[in-house]
Amino acid sequence: RDRYEVIIVGAGPAGLACAEVLAGKGLAVALVERRSIVGPKPCAGALSPLMPPDLVPPSARRFDAQLIELAGRPFRVPLTAPRFTVGRDVLGAYQLARIPNGSGVEMLLGTAVRLTDRHTLVTADGRVL
């Protein structure tokens, strides 16, 4: 299918969350990702404290304090809200599992974007979406 109501470029955390919400609204969505897999990326893995709790994978590590060292002395600083860390591969798999099969989201993995305007997206291999 080459006609979509929404095209999302990038299957990172924001793109996956957007696809999940739009799928729930019954929209035809193309989720375009230049990599052939979703998730792995070098990063610290910290999730925003503003992230809705249901989007935090159960395997995420929870932190209620930050440990710092100043002049050779360790200090424990309580956080005002818990923080979570998780690997991007785990987060990506968790988010993908939240998008049901047959939901109207078509994953276009290994697809780079070459050109886009307001109404048309052309992939690096020449496919027009």
C-alpha positions as CSV (number, residue, x, y, z in Angstrom):
1,R,0.0,0.0,0.0
2,D,1.4,3.4,-1.0
3,R,-1.3,5.7,0.3
4,Y,-1.2,6.6,4.0
5,E,-2.9,9.2,6.1
6,V,0.2,9.7,8.1
7,I,3.9,9.0,7.4
8,I,6.3,9.0,10.3
9,V,10.0,9.2,9.6
10,G,12.0,7.6,12.3
11,A,11.2,4.6,14.5
12,G,12.7,6.0,17.7
13,P,10.8,6.3,20.9
14,A,8.8,9.4,19.7
15,G,8.0,7.8,16.3
16,L,6.9,4.5,17.8
17,A,4.7,6.3,20.4
18,C,3.1,8.4,17.7
19,A,2.4,5.3,15.6
20,E,0.8,3.6,18.5
21,V,-1.5,6.5,19.2
22,L,-2.5,6.9,15.5
23,A,-3.1,3.2,15.1
24,G,-5.5,3.4,18.0
25,K,-7.4,6.1,16.0
26,G,-7.6,3.7,13.0
27,L,-5.4,5.7,10.7
28,A,-3.3,4.2,7.9
29,V,0.3,4.9,9.0
30,A,3.7,4.3,7.4
31,L,6.5,4.2,9.9
32,V,9.8,4.7,7.9
33,E,13.1,3.7,9.5
34,R,16.5,3.8,7.7
35,R,17.9,1.0,9.9
36,S,16.8,-2.6,9.4
37,I,16.0,-3.0,13.1
38,V,14.3,-0.8,15.7
39,G,16.0,0.2,18.9
40,P,19.8,-0.2,19.2
41,K,21.4,3.2,19.4
42,P,24.2,4.5,21.6
43,C,22.7,6.6,24.4
44,A,22.5,6.8,28.1
45,G,19.1,5.1,28.2
46,A,17.5,7.6,30.6
47,L,13.8,8.1,30.2
48,S,12.2,11.5,30.8
49,P,10.5,11.9,34.2
50,L,7.5,13.2,32.2
51,M,7.1,10.0,30.3
52,P,3.7,8.4,31.0
53,P,4.2,5.4,33.4
54,D,2.6,2.9,31.0
55,L,5.3,3.6,28.5
56,V,8.1,2.6,30.8
57,P,9.1,-1.1,30.2
58,P,8.8,-3.3,33.3
59,S,12.4,-4.2,33.0
60,A,13.6,-0.5,33.3
61,R,15.9,0.2,36.2
62,R,14.4,2.6,38.7
63,F,16.5,5.3,40.6
64,D,15.2,7.3,43.5
65,A,18.5,9.1,44.2
66,Q,21.5,10.3,42.3
67,L,25.0,9.5,43.7
68,I,27.6,12.1,43.1
69,E,31.2,12.6,44.4
70,L,32.5,15.9,45.4
71,A,36.1,16.4,46.5
72,G,36.4,12.6,47.0
73,R,33.3,12.4,49.2
74,P,30.2,10.6,48.0
75,F,26.8,12.2,48.4
76,R,23.3,10.7,47.9
77,V,20.9,13.3,46.5
78,P,17.2,12.2,46.6
79,L,15.3,12.9,43.4
80,T,11.9,14.6,43.4
81,A,10.5,11.9,41.2
82,P,11.9,8.5,40.2
83,R,14.0,8.2,37.1
84,F,14.3,5.1,34.9
85,T,16.9,3.8,32.5
86,V,16.6,1.2,29.9
87,G,18.5,0.1,26.8
88,R,17.2,1.4,23.5
89,D,16.9,-2.1,22.1
90,V,14.6,-3.1,25.0
91,L,12.6,0.1,24.8
92,G,12.2,-0.3,21.0
93,A,11.0,-3.9,21.4
94,Y,8.6,-2.9,24.2
95,Q,7.1,-0.1,22.1
96,L,6.8,-2.3,19.0
97,A,4.9,-4.9,20.9
98,R,2.4,-2.2,21.9
99,I,1.4,-1.7,18.2
100,P,-1.0,-4.6,17.4
101,N,-0.6,-6.5,14.1
102,G,-3.3,-5.4,11.6
103,S,-3.5,-2.0,13.3
104,G,-2.9,-0.1,10.1
105,V,0.7,0.6,10.8
106,E,3.1,-0.5,8.1
107,M,6.7,-0.7,9.1
108,L,9.2,0.2,6.4
109,L,12.5,-0.9,7.9
110,G,15.8,-0.4,6.1
111,T,14.1,2.5,4.1
112,A,16.0,5.8,3.9
113,V,14.2,9.0,2.9
114,R,15.6,10.9,0.0
115,L,13.1,13.7,-0.6
116,T,9.9,15.0,1.0
117,D,7.5,17.8,0.7
118,R,4.1,18.4,2.3
119,H,2.3,15.7,0.4
120,T,4.9,13.3,-0.9
121,L,7.8,11.3,0.5
122,V,10.3,9.6,-1.8
123,T,12.5,6.8,-0.4
124,A,16.2,6.4,-1.4
125,D,15.2,3.5,-3.6
126,G,12.7,5.7,-5.5
127,R,9.4,4.5,-3.9
128,V,6.9,7.3,-3.7
129,L,4.7,7.3,-0.6
